[in-house]
Amino acid sequence: KNKPMAWTTVFLGLTLAALASASAPQLQYRKGSDSFCHNGVSYDLAYETTGVPDSNIYDLNSLGSMKSVTCDIDSSKLRLEFHSIIDAAKYFAIFNEKYVGLDTFLTGGDKFGCALKADPSQGIMLRRVISCSYGATNGTVGSEAQVLEVKTASAKYDDIYESATITLGSSGGCGADKHVCVGVNTDATCAAAASPIPIYQNQFINLACSDCFVALEADVFFTVTLKDWRLNSLQAGLRNATVNAELQLDLKATASWSAGVDKQYALVPHADIISFNIGPVPFALWWEAPIEIKADASLSASAEAIAGVAANINIGDYYVSWDPVNHWSHVTPSPVATFTPVVSGSASFQGSADFSLVPTITMHVNDIFSYGMTLDPEINVNVQGSTAAKQICEQATYDVSLSSLAELKIDIDFLHIHEDRTWGPTQIWTSGNQNISSACTPSA
């Protein structure tokens, strides 16, 4: 009596499996490499991916029929305007009929993408299509049928790729030896300060960072692997990293006075957004570099001086790794730091200052990860002028530390989501308090 039911169960199971197989898109395999130049730096890209086929991904940049794209705020809608009614009708049918029940994605870049927060002039798009309808126009009579309003959901790379290995790395200059330079308050050369940074001023004292910048030069890289539609491993960071910096305070006093300041500055780093595609799928890498300036100064004479240091820190390799077995780990660098005192000013100047310019230089790869390095150089200077010797002298010390933090923005297995989604900030290296050689110069 149970046999017919058993056969029915088997038949239903086979039927459902057949239907699922018939409706599921055939995954597409892609393997390749590319080299390109960006801002004078050469980049090498290598990839091997298996995922959603190109037939299910519509790159708006490559559609000659697109006129404009308007992005909403929360990734739930797009407004697509086409050059003709025929083009709009074609994609209305595609989005509503051809791929009902399957994954359909819209991608885009600078021309037809959604603005990146880091630079609104550049864009990227990765959306999953939910449905679409004919939408409202911006007031152009007779153009209603050329506009589609597409309901979407934000998509991630683990929605696109079942498995993938993607590696991007800089490899010197295009025809010259050149590293990526991420500059904080640097000019176009990435080797000098762009402008003074005001710190504090009242009727008795004026503190300014007259010549302050931090330039990080390095080879940049990341390797990401996905397996079973989720992140499997990540390694990202810097190789052959070097920091060059000038940290000079302009100290002006009209009376004996003390001041303490701790300020945040959202300076735009001197580094461009790097965009590339694997097939129709866009990627973007960019930098963020907010800085914190801390200064405590005590001046005991009505006079002016400039005091500080020039610094070179050879960091070497500096990168982070993650995988579900070993979790987060970080290479241990052995930096070599060289500080040179800088002083000038009035022979009547007497004062001291503790000073830090602390950048957190963060690399972002769109919707995959962020990885940041915080450089904290604490400088103490004691400046004494001598009217008898007609000179001004500086004695200084430094204490430098490097810390890192990272964040995953793509799915990992549920077991490790809470503990592994973010890591740090964790101190990676510290120099300890070190003396800088004294310096004297003729007074102004």
Phi, psi and chi 1 to 4 in degrees:
 res  aa     phi    psi   chi1   chi2   chi3   chi4
   1 LYS       -  -25.3  -66.8  180.0  179.1  179.7
   2 ASN   -85.8  -14.0  -67.7  -30.4      -      -
   3 LYS   -63.3  -45.3  -73.5 -176.4  179.4  179.0
   4 PRO   -56.7  -39.4  -25.8   35.8      -      -
   5 MET   -64.6  -40.7 -175.2  176.6  -68.3      -
   6 ALA   -62.4  -45.6      -      -      -      -
   7 TRP   -63.4  -37.8  -80.1  109.1      -      -
   8 THR   -62.7  -42.0  -59.2      -      -      -
   9 THR   -62.3  -44.1  -57.6      -      -      -
  10 VAL   -62.8  -44.8  171.3      -      -      -
  11 PHE   -61.0  -44.5  175.7   75.5      -      -
  12 LEU   -63.0  -41.3  -74.8  172.2      -      -
  13 GLY   -62.0  -44.3      -      -      -      -
  14 LEU   -64.9  -39.6  -68.4  172.8      -      -
  15 THR   -63.4  -46.0  -58.7      -      -      -
  16 LEU   -63.2  -39.6  -70.2  171.9      -      -
  17 ALA   -64.4  -40.9      -      -      -      -
  18 ALA   -64.5  -42.1      -      -      -      -
  19 LEU   -63.5  -43.0  -72.1  172.0      -      -
  20 ALA   -62.3  -42.3      -      -      -      -
  21 SER   -64.6  -39.4  176.5      -      -      -
  22 ALA   -68.2  -33.8      -      -      -      -
  23 SER   -87.4  -21.8   63.8      -      -      -
  24 ALA   -75.0  134.7      -      -      -      -
  25 PRO   -70.0  147.8   25.5  -33.5      -      -
  26 GLN   -72.2  124.8 -176.3   69.5   36.1      -
  27 LEU   -68.8  149.2  -61.9 -178.7      -      -
  28 GLN  -112.4  134.2 -179.8  173.1  -23.5      -
  29 TYR   -98.9  137.0  174.2   77.5      -      -
  30 ARG  -142.4  134.7  175.3  179.7  -92.6  115.5
  31 LYS  -140.6  135.8 -177.7  177.3 -178.3  178.9
  32 GLY  -177.1 -175.3      -      -      -      -
  33 SER  -151.9  161.7   60.7      -      -      -
  34 ASP  -156.9  152.4 -171.1   18.6      -      -
  35 SER  -130.0  138.3  -65.0      -      -      -
  36 PHE  -148.8  159.5   58.4   91.6      -      -
  37 CYS  -105.6  140.7  -80.2      -      -      -
  38 HIS  -144.2  119.0 -179.3   83.1      -      -
  39 ASN    53.4   39.3 -162.4   26.4      -      -
  40 GLY    82.5    0.7      -      -      -      -
  41 VAL  -111.5  138.4  177.1      -      -      -
  42 SER   -90.8  136.4  177.3      -      -      -
  43 TYR  -124.1  140.9  -68.2   87.5      -      -
  44 ASP  -114.3  128.6  -63.7  -37.7      -      -
  45 LEU  -118.4  133.1  170.2   68.0      -      -
  46 ALA  -135.1  141.6      -      -      -      -
  47 TYR  -151.7  151.3   53.0   86.2      -      -
  48 GLU  -146.0  113.5 -175.8  173.3    6.2      -
  49 THR  -134.0  150.7   65.6      -      -      -
  50 THR  -132.9  124.2  -59.7      -      -      -
  51 GLY  -173.4 -157.4      -      -      -      -
  52 VAL   -56.3  132.4  174.5      -      -      -
  53 PRO   -68.8  156.2   25.4  -34.2      -      -
  54 ASP   -59.3  -26.9  -69.9   -3.7      -      -
  55 SER   -65.9  -16.1   59.1      -      -      -
  56 ASN  -102.2    3.4  -71.8   59.2      -      -
  57 ILE  -122.1  122.9  -55.6  172.9      -      -
  58 TYR  -110.8  110.3  -69.6   85.6      -      -
  59 ASP   -84.7  109.2 -179.3    2.3      -      -
  60 LEU   -64.1  -25.9  -59.5 -178.4      -      -
  61 ASN   -65.9  -28.7  -77.3  -15.4      -      -
  62 SER   -96.8   -2.0   64.4      -      -      -
  63 LEU   -85.3  111.4  -62.1 -177.1      -      -
  64 GLY   -67.7  -11.4      -      -      -      -
  65 SER   -88.2   -6.0   54.4      -      -      -
  66 MET   -77.9  137.5  -70.9  -59.3  -51.2      -
  67 LYS  -106.0  -44.0 -175.7  177.4 -179.1 -179.7
  68 SER  -158.8  158.1   68.2      -      -      -
  69 VAL  -132.1  131.3  173.9      -      -      -
  70 THR  -118.3  125.5  -56.2      -      -      -
  71 CYS   -97.4  143.3  -58.3      -      -      -
  72 ASP   -84.6 -169.8   66.3  -19.2      -      -
  73 ILE   -89.3  -39.4  -64.0  173.6      -      -
  74 ASP  -108.6   19.5   62.8   -1.1      -      -
  75 SER    67.1   17.7  -60.3      -      -      -
  76 SER   -95.6  -13.6   64.1      -      -      -
  77 LYS  -149.9  152.2  -73.1 -175.2  -70.0  -67.0
  78 LEU  -132.7  144.7  -68.8  170.4      -      -
  79 ARG  -110.1  113.8 -178.4 -175.6 -178.1  -82.1
  80 LEU  -108.8  121.0  -51.5 -177.9      -      -
  81 GLU  -109.7  126.7 -176.0  174.9    3.6      -
  82 PHE  -103.7  163.7  -65.6   84.0      -      -
  83 HIS   -74.4  -22.8  -75.7  -69.5      -      -
  84 SER  -143.2  161.1   73.5      -      -      -
  85 ILE   -64.3  -36.6  -65.4  172.9      -      -
  86 ILE   -62.9  -45.1  -65.2  173.2      -      -
  87 ASP   -62.4  -43.5  -68.3  -33.1      -      -
  88 ALA   -62.7  -41.8      -      -      -      -
  89 ALA   -64.7  -36.5      -      -      -      -
  90 LYS   -60.2  -47.7  171.7 -174.7  174.0 -178.5
  91 TYR   -80.3  -23.9  -72.3  101.8      -      -
  92 PHE   -59.8  -44.0  176.9   86.1      -      -
  93 ALA   -67.2  -41.4      -      -      -      -
  94 ILE   -62.6  -47.9  -73.8  173.5      -      -
  95 PHE   -72.5  -24.8  -63.3  153.2      -      -
  96 ASN  -103.9  -19.7  -79.8  -50.3      -      -
  97 GLU  -123.5  -52.9  -63.4  174.6   15.6      -
  98 LYS   -61.5  -36.9 -173.4  175.9 -179.9 -178.3
  99 TYR  -119.0   33.9  -68.4  110.8      -      -
 100 VAL   -61.1  127.3  170.4      -      -      -
 101 GLY    86.5   -7.2      -      -      -      -
 102 LEU  -111.7  170.1  -58.4 -179.3      -      -
 103 ASP   -85.8  122.4  -69.5  -30.5      -      -
 104 THR  -123.6  135.0  -57.2      -      -      -
 105 PHE  -125.5  147.9  -63.7   89.5      -      -
 106 LEU  -113.3  132.8  -64.1  178.5      -      -
 107 THR  -127.1  162.6   64.3      -      -      -
 108 GLY  -168.6  169.9      -      -      -      -
 109 GLY  -134.7 -137.5      -      -      -      -
 110 ASP   -61.4  -40.9  -70.5  -13.8      -      -
 111 LYS   -75.1  -50.3 -172.6  175.5 -178.9 -178.6
 112 PHE  -127.8   65.1  -65.1  121.4      -      -
 113 GLY  -132.1 -178.7      -      -      -      -
 114 CYS  -101.0  137.4  -61.0      -      -      -
 115 ALA   -59.5  135.2      -      -      -      -
 116 LEU   -77.5  139.8  -78.4  167.5      -      -
 117 LYS   -61.3  -36.2 -176.7  178.9  178.1 -179.2
 118 ALA   -66.3  -29.9      -      -      -      -
 119 ASP  -157.4   96.9 -177.0   -6.5      -      -
 120 PRO   -59.0  -16.2  -24.3   35.0      -      -
 121 SER   -76.6  -11.6   68.8      -      -      -
 122 GLN  -119.3  150.7  -58.3 -167.7   49.5      -
 123 GLY  -138.4  166.8      -      -      -      -
 124 ILE  -154.8  151.6 -167.9  169.0      -      -
 125 MET  -146.5  135.9 -177.7 -165.3  -63.7      -
 126 LEU  -148.6   97.6 -173.2   55.9      -      -
 127 ARG  -126.9  145.8  -58.0  -86.7 -171.7   97.0
 128 ARG   -94.1  132.3 -173.7 -165.1  -56.8  -90.3
 129 VAL   -79.8  130.5  173.4      -      -      -
 130 ILE  -100.0  -53.0  -54.5  -58.8      -      -
 131 SER  -166.8  173.8   64.5      -      -      -
 132 CYS  -150.3  159.3   81.7      -      -      -
 133 SER  -146.3  165.6   59.4      -      -      -
 134 TYR   -72.3  134.0  -74.5  101.6      -      -
 135 GLY  -111.2  177.4      -      -      -      -
 136 ALA   -75.2  153.6      -      -      -      -
 137 THR   -97.8  178.2   67.6      -      -      -
 138 ASN   -92.5   23.1  -73.1  -31.5      -      -
 139 GLY   106.6   -1.2      -      -      -      -
 140 THR   -77.2  120.7  -56.2      -      -      -
 141 VAL   -67.0  133.5  177.5      -      -      -
 142 GLY    82.0    5.2      -      -      -      -
 143 SER  -105.5   10.8   63.5      -      -      -
 144 GLU   -57.1  -38.7  -67.5   85.4   -8.9      -
 145 ALA   -77.3   -2.0      -      -      -      -
 146 GLN   -96.8   -0.3  -66.0  175.3 -142.2      -
 147 VAL  -117.1  131.0  175.8      -      -      -
 148 LEU  -115.0  136.4  -63.7 -178.6      -      -
 149 GLU  -105.3  113.9 -172.0  172.8  -77.4      -
 150 VAL  -105.0  123.0 -175.4      -      -      -
 151 LYS   -80.6  130.3  -69.7 -174.9  177.6 -179.3
 152 THR  -135.7  170.0   63.3      -      -      -
 153 ALA  -132.4  144.4      -      -      -      -
 154 SER   -60.1  132.7  178.4      -      -      -
 155 ALA  -111.9  152.8      -      -      -      -
 156 LYS  -116.5  169.1  -54.7  -71.1 -173.7  179.7
 157 TYR   -68.4  -24.8  -65.2  102.4      -      -
 158 ASP   -78.8   -4.7   53.4   -4.4      -      -
 159 ASP   -82.3  -24.7  -64.4  -39.4      -      -
 160 ILE   -90.9  -41.9  -60.4  -72.5      -      -
 161 TYR  -110.7  124.9  -62.7  120.8      -      -
 162 GLU   -71.7  -43.1  177.9 -164.2   46.1      -
 163 SER  -145.0  148.4   63.1      -      -      -
 164 ALA  -164.8  148.0      -      -      -      -
 165 THR  -129.9  118.1  -61.1      -      -      -
 166 ILE  -127.8  125.4  -58.6  168.1      -      -
 167 THR  -129.2  129.4  -62.7      -      -      -
 168 LEU  -129.6  135.6  178.5   72.9      -      -
 169 GLY  -153.7  145.0      -      -      -      -
 170 SER   -81.1  150.0   61.6      -      -      -
 171 SER  -141.4   52.5   54.6      -      -      -
 172 GLY    86.4 -167.8      -      -      -      -
 173 GLY   -90.3  165.2      -      -      -      -
 174 CYS   -80.9   93.1  -56.9      -      -      -
 175 GLY    84.9    4.9      -      -      -      -
 176 ALA  -153.0  163.7      -      -      -      -
 177 ASP   -83.1  103.5 -176.0   16.1      -      -
 178 LYS  -145.5  135.6 -177.0  177.4 -179.4 -179.6
 179 HIS  -101.5  165.4  -61.7  -68.2      -      -
 180 VAL   -65.5  135.4  174.1      -      -      -
 181 CYS  -121.2  120.8 -177.3      -      -      -
 182 VAL  -105.5  110.0 -177.5      -      -      -
 183 GLY  -107.8  136.8      -      -      -      -
 184 VAL  -109.6  114.3 -179.9      -      -      -
 185 ASN    58.2   39.6 -165.2   40.4      -      -
 186 THR  -103.0  156.6   55.1      -      -      -
 187 ASP   -82.4 -169.3   63.3    8.1      -      -
 188 ALA   -64.5  -22.3      -      -      -      -
 189 THR   -80.5  -14.8   67.9      -      -      -
 190 CYS    61.6   26.9 -150.1      -      -      -
 191 ALA  -135.3    6.5      -      -      -      -
 192 ALA  -152.1  159.6      -      -      -      -
 193 ALA   -69.9  140.2      -      -      -      -
 194 ALA   -75.7  -38.0      -      -      -      -
 195 SER  -166.5  160.1   60.9      -      -      -
 196 PRO   -65.9  152.3  -18.0   30.9      -      -
 197 ILE  -114.3  112.3  -57.3  173.7      -      -
 198 PRO   -68.9  141.3   24.8  -32.8      -      -
 199 ILE  -116.6  -54.5  -61.8  175.3      -      -
 200 TYR  -159.0  144.7  179.6   80.3      -      -
 201 GLN  -153.9  135.8 -178.3  178.0    5.7      -
 202 ASN  -142.5 -166.7   65.9   17.9      -      -
 203 GLN   -71.5  -12.8   58.9 -178.1  -39.8      -
 204 PHE  -110.9  -22.2  -57.3  112.1      -      -
 205 ILE  -146.6  146.8 -169.1  170.3      -      -
 206 ASN  -137.7  118.3 -172.4  -21.2      -      -
 207 LEU  -115.0  129.1  -55.4  179.4      -      -
 208 ALA  -143.3  147.7      -      -      -      -
 209 CYS   -88.9   87.8 -145.3      -      -      -
 210 SER   -70.5  -32.5   55.7      -      -      -
 211 ASP  -141.9   83.9 -172.3    1.5      -      -
 212 CYS  -130.7  124.2  -71.9      -      -      -
 213 PHE  -158.2  159.9   73.1   90.0      -      -
 214 VAL  -132.6  125.9  175.9      -      -      -
 215 ALA  -121.9  114.9      -      -      -      -
 216 LEU   -97.8  118.8  170.2   67.4      -      -
 217 GLU  -113.7  134.1  -65.9 -171.9   67.8      -
 218 ALA  -167.8  167.7      -      -      -      -
 219 ASP   -92.2  130.4  -68.4  -39.0      -      -
 220 VAL  -104.3  142.9  178.5      -      -      -
 221 PHE  -154.5  158.2   78.4   97.1      -      -
 222 PHE  -152.7  148.0   73.9   83.4      -      -
 223 THR  -131.0  125.2  -62.7      -      -      -
 224 VAL  -123.4  132.4  173.4      -      -      -
 225 THR  -122.2  140.3   68.1      -      -      -
 226 LEU  -119.9  147.8  -76.7   80.1      -      -
 227 LYS  -148.9  133.2 -177.9  179.2  179.2 -178.1
 228 ASP    54.2   43.8  -63.4  -31.5      -      -
 229 TRP    65.3   30.1  -53.7   98.1      -      -
 230 ARG  -154.3  164.0   61.5  178.0   51.2  147.1
 231 LEU   -64.6  134.2 -176.8   66.8      -      -
 232 ASN  -111.4  -32.4 -172.3   58.5      -      -
 233 SER  -164.2  158.5   68.4      -      -      -
 234 LEU  -148.9  136.9  163.9   70.8      -      -
 235 GLN  -141.4  129.3 -170.5  173.6   86.1      -
 236 ALA  -156.5  148.6      -      -      -      -
 237 GLY   154.1 -139.4      -      -      -      -
 238 LEU  -127.4  146.3  -47.5  169.3      -      -
 239 ARG  -125.1  144.6  -67.0 -168.1  175.5  102.8
 240 ASN    55.2   45.5  -53.4  -49.3      -      -
 241 ALA   -82.0  138.1      -      -      -      -
 242 THR  -137.3  139.3  -60.1      -      -      -
 243 VAL  -113.6  127.0  170.6      -      -      -
 244 ASN  -114.2  134.7  -68.9  -58.9      -      -
 245 ALA  -149.4  150.5      -      -      -      -
 246 GLU  -120.9  129.2  -66.2  -81.4   -7.8      -
 247 LEU  -130.2   90.9  -51.2  173.2      -      -
 248 GLN  -125.3  125.5  -63.7 -176.6   28.8      -
 249 LEU   -98.2  134.5  -85.7  179.4      -      -
 250 ASP   -96.7  113.2 -168.6  -15.2      -      -
 251 LEU  -110.2  114.6  -52.4  164.5      -      -
 252 LYS  -123.2  133.5  -62.2  178.4 -178.3  178.3
 253 ALA  -137.7  141.5      -      -      -      -
 254 THR  -108.5   -3.0   57.6      -      -      -
 255 ALA  -164.0  168.6      -      -      -      -
 256 SER   -65.7  125.9  -64.6      -      -      -
 257 TRP  -160.1  153.1 -158.2  -97.1      -      -
 258 SER  -126.7  152.1  -63.1      -      -      -
 259 ALA  -152.4  144.9      -      -      -      -
 260 GLY  -128.6  133.8      -      -      -      -
 261 VAL  -138.7  140.7 -179.6      -      -      -
 262 ASP  -140.2  106.9 -169.9  -24.1      -      -
 263 LYS  -127.0  148.2  -77.4 -173.2  175.7 -178.4
 264 GLN  -103.5  137.1  -61.2  -78.2  -17.6      -
 265 TYR  -128.0  129.3  -64.5   80.3      -      -
 266 ALA   -96.7   67.7      -      -      -      -
 267 LEU   -75.4  142.2  -61.9 -178.6      -      -
 268 VAL   -80.0  124.4  176.9      -      -      -
 269 PRO   -70.3  150.2   26.4  -33.9      -      -
 270 HIS   -83.7   83.1  178.0   73.4      -      -
 271 ALA  -163.5  138.8      -      -      -      -
 272 ASP   -89.7  162.2  -68.0  -28.8      -      -
 273 ILE   -78.8  131.8  -65.9  172.9      -      -
 274 ILE  -102.9  118.8  -57.8  162.3      -      -
 275 SER  -116.5  142.9  -59.6      -      -      -
 276 PHE  -155.5  163.5   62.0   93.9      -      -
 277 ASN  -124.6  146.3  -86.4   51.0      -      -
 278 ILE  -113.6  103.7  -62.7  176.9      -      -
 279 GLY    61.6 -130.8      -      -      -      -
 280 PRO   -88.5    5.8   32.5  -34.3      -      -
 281 VAL   -98.9  121.2 -178.7      -      -      -
 282 PRO   -89.8  150.9   33.4  -33.5      -      -
 283 PHE  -133.8  155.1  -65.6   80.1      -      -
 284 ALA  -146.5  139.1      -      -      -      -
 285 LEU  -124.1  132.7 -178.2  155.4      -      -
 286 TRP  -148.5  172.8   69.4   91.9      -      -
 287 TRP  -120.7  151.7  -58.3   89.2      -      -
 288 GLU  -135.7  139.5 -172.5  177.8   33.5      -
 289 ALA  -147.1   68.3      -      -      -      -
 290 PRO   -66.8  150.7   26.6  -34.0      -      -
 291 ILE  -126.9  153.2   62.7  169.2      -      -
 292 GLU  -117.0  131.0  179.0 -175.7   13.5      -
 293 ILE  -114.1  123.3  -66.9  179.8      -      -
 294 LYS  -118.8  130.2  -63.7  178.9  -74.0 -173.6
 295 ALA  -146.6  133.3      -      -      -      -
 296 ASP  -127.1  118.5  -72.7  -69.3      -      -
 297 ALA  -127.8  142.0      -      -      -      -
 298 SER  -130.9  112.3  179.6      -      -      -
 299 LEU  -116.0  135.3  -47.6 -178.1      -      -
 300 SER  -122.0   20.4   56.7      -      -      -
 301 ALA  -153.5  155.9      -      -      -      -
 302 SER   -84.1   93.6  178.7      -      -      -
 303 ALA  -166.8 -179.8      -      -      -      -
 304 GLU  -134.4  143.6  180.0  179.0   -5.5      -
 305 ALA  -150.5  155.6      -      -      -      -
 306 ILE  -114.6  125.5  -66.9  176.1      -      -
 307 ALA  -140.1  146.2      -      -      -      -
 308 GLY   165.5 -153.5      -      -      -      -
 309 VAL  -144.9  157.3  -63.4      -      -      -
 310 ALA  -108.1  135.3      -      -      -      -
 311 ALA  -127.9  143.9      -      -      -      -
 312 ASN  -133.9  123.4  173.6  -88.0      -      -
 313 ILE  -124.5  110.7  -53.6  172.5      -      -
 314 ASN   -87.1  103.2 -172.3  -13.2      -      -
 315 ILE   -86.0  -38.4  -62.0  172.7      -      -
 316 GLY    84.8 -142.7      -      -      -      -
 317 ASP   -80.8  139.5  -67.2  -11.5      -      -
 318 TYR  -151.5   99.2 -163.7   87.2      -      -
 319 TYR  -152.2  164.5   58.4   86.1      -      -
 320 VAL  -119.1  153.8   71.1      -      -      -
 321 SER  -135.2  149.7  -57.2      -      -      -
 322 TRP  -142.5  140.1  177.5   88.9      -      -
 323 ASP  -153.7  162.4   65.5   64.2      -      -
 324 PRO   -69.9  -13.1   21.3  -31.5      -      -
 325 VAL   -92.9  -51.1  175.6      -      -      -
 326 ASN   -92.7   -9.8  -60.6  -61.2      -      -
 327 HIS    59.2 -143.0  -53.6  -74.8      -      -
 328 TRP   -83.6  138.8  -70.0  103.3      -      -
 329 SER  -146.2  157.3   60.7      -      -      -
 330 HIS  -137.8  135.8 -160.4  -73.2      -      -
 331 VAL   -63.4  145.6   67.1      -      -      -
 332 THR   -98.8  109.8  -57.3      -      -      -
 333 PRO   -83.5  167.3   33.2  -34.3      -      -
 334 SER  -129.7   73.7  -61.1      -      -      -
 335 PRO   -63.7  150.8  -22.2   35.1      -      -
 336 VAL  -119.1  119.0  176.3      -      -      -
 337 ALA  -110.4  136.2      -      -      -      -
 338 THR  -127.2  124.1  -57.3      -      -      -
 339 PHE  -120.5  133.8  -76.1   77.1      -      -
 340 THR  -119.8  126.6  -57.0      -      -      -
 341 PRO   -71.0  147.8   24.8  -32.3      -      -
 342 VAL  -132.7  125.6  176.8      -      -      -
 343 VAL  -151.4  142.9   63.5      -      -      -
 344 SER  -161.6  159.7   62.7      -      -      -
 345 GLY   145.4 -161.4      -      -      -      -
 346 SER   -80.5  144.3  167.7      -      -      -
 347 ALA   -68.4  -16.8      -      -      -      -
 348 SER   -91.7    2.5   60.0      -      -      -
 349 PHE   -76.3  137.0 -173.7   89.9      -      -
 350 GLN  -138.7  125.2  -53.8  -72.6  -35.9      -
 351 GLY  -180.0  172.2      -      -      -      -
 352 SER  -146.0  158.4   62.5      -      -      -
 353 ALA  -154.7  141.6      -      -      -      -
 354 ASP  -106.2  132.8  -66.1  -47.1      -      -
 355 PHE  -144.8  137.1  176.7   61.1      -      -
 356 SER  -138.9  133.7  -64.9      -      -      -
 357 LEU  -115.8  109.1 -172.7  149.4      -      -
 358 VAL  -115.2   97.5 -173.5      -      -      -
 359 PRO   -88.8  143.9   31.0  -31.8      -      -
 360 THR  -111.6  102.9  -62.6      -      -      -
 361 ILE   -92.3  114.4  -60.8  171.9      -      -
 362 THR  -118.7  129.8  -56.5      -      -      -
 363 MET   -96.2  127.2  174.7  172.3   65.5      -
 364 HIS  -113.8  132.6  -60.1  -82.7      -      -
 365 VAL  -115.9  120.3  175.9      -      -      -
 366 ASN   -48.2  120.0 -173.3   60.6      -      -
 367 ASP    58.1   22.3  -76.1  -23.0      -      -
 368 ILE  -120.9  -57.0  -61.6  178.7      -      -
 369 PHE  -162.6  164.8   71.4   89.2      -      -
 370 SER  -129.5  142.5  -64.6      -      -      -
 371 TYR  -141.1  122.6  168.9   59.9      -      -
 372 GLY  -123.0  149.9      -      -      -      -
 373 MET  -123.4  126.2  176.3 -173.9   77.6      -
 374 THR  -105.2  121.9  -61.3      -      -      -
 375 LEU  -104.4  120.7  171.6   68.6      -      -
 376 ASP  -123.1   93.6 -173.3   -7.6      -      -
 377 PRO   -95.3  108.0   29.9  -24.5      -      -
 378 GLU   -90.9  119.2  -63.7 -177.3   10.1      -
 379 ILE  -113.8  132.1  -50.0  -60.2      -      -
 380 ASN  -117.1  124.3  173.1  -92.8      -      -
 381 VAL  -124.5  139.6  -65.8      -      -      -
 382 ASN  -122.2  117.9 -169.9  -66.4      -      -
 383 VAL  -115.7  126.3 -178.4      -      -      -
 384 GLN  -130.6  120.7  -58.9  -67.0  -36.2      -
 385 GLY   -92.3  157.6      -      -      -      -
 386 SER  -136.2  114.8  171.4      -      -      -
 387 THR   -72.5  -30.2   53.4      -      -      -
 388 ALA   -67.5  -46.9      -      -      -      -
 389 ALA   -85.5   -7.8      -      -      -      -
 390 LYS    53.0   49.0  -62.2 -178.3  179.6  179.1
 391 GLN  -148.2  167.4   65.1  178.4   10.1      -
 392 ILE  -131.3  135.2 -174.5  169.8      -      -
 393 CYS  -124.5  152.8  -62.2      -      -      -
 394 GLU  -129.8  133.5  172.9 -173.9  -66.2      -
 395 GLN  -116.9  134.0  -67.8 -177.9  -38.2      -
 396 ALA  -143.2  155.9      -      -      -      -
 397 THR  -133.8  161.5   62.6      -      -      -
 398 TYR  -138.4  155.2   72.3   86.5      -      -
 399 ASP  -144.3  108.8 -172.4  -11.9      -      -
 400 VAL  -110.5  138.4 -177.0      -      -      -
 401 SER  -132.9  152.4   65.1      -      -      -
 402 LEU  -121.7  129.3  -72.8  169.4      -      -
 403 SER  -128.0  156.4  -59.4      -      -      -
 404 SER  -133.4  155.9  -73.3      -      -      -
 405 LEU  -148.3  154.9   66.8  162.5      -      -
 406 ALA  -148.4  156.1      -      -      -      -
 407 GLU  -145.3  132.3 -179.9 -179.9    2.8      -
 408 LEU   -88.8  138.9  -62.1  176.5      -      -
 409 LYS  -124.4   26.3  -60.3 -175.9  177.9 -180.0
 410 ILE  -142.9  150.8 -170.6  169.7      -      -
 411 ASP   -65.1  141.9  -92.5  -11.9      -      -
 412 ILE  -124.2  178.3   57.7  176.9      -      -
 413 ASP   -63.7  148.4   58.0  -78.5      -      -
 414 PHE   -58.7  -29.5  -78.5  106.2      -      -
 415 LEU   -61.0  -30.1 -174.5   62.2      -      -
 416 HIS  -115.0    8.9  -59.6  109.8      -      -
 417 ILE   -60.0  -49.0  -77.2  178.1      -      -
 418 HIS   -69.5  -38.8  -64.6  -64.7      -      -
 419 GLU   -85.7  -22.8   59.8 -177.2  -63.9      -
 420 ASP  -111.5   -5.8  -77.9    0.2      -      -
 421 ARG   -60.7  -41.3 -179.8 -179.4  175.6 -176.3
 422 THR  -126.3  156.0   60.2      -      -      -
 423 TRP  -143.8  135.8  171.6   79.4      -      -
 424 GLY    89.4 -172.7      -      -      -      -
 425 PRO   -70.0  138.1   23.1  -30.4      -      -
 426 THR  -126.9  130.0  -60.7      -      -      -
 427 GLN   -72.6  127.9 -172.3  176.9   88.4      -
 428 ILE   -99.7  -34.2  -55.8  -60.6      -      -
 429 TRP  -158.6  147.8  171.9   81.5      -      -
 430 THR  -142.5  143.0 -178.7      -      -      -
 431 SER   -82.9  -23.7   67.8      -      -      -
 432 GLY    76.5  168.2      -      -      -      -
 433 ASN   -72.3  123.8 -164.6   57.9      -      -
 434 GLN  -128.5  144.2  -55.6  -70.3  -29.4      -
 435 ASN   -80.8  144.3  -70.5  -40.9      -      -
 436 ILE  -108.7  140.8  -58.1  172.3      -      -
 437 SER   -59.0  143.7   58.4      -      -      -
 438 SER   -70.3  156.5  -58.9      -      -      -
 439 ALA  -143.9  142.0      -      -      -      -
 440 CYS  -131.7  142.2  -65.3      -      -      -
 441 THR  -135.5  155.0   59.6      -      -      -
 442 PRO   -58.2  139.9  -24.0   34.2      -      -
 443 SER   -71.8  157.4   57.7      -      -      -
 444 ALA   -77.5      -      -      -      -      -
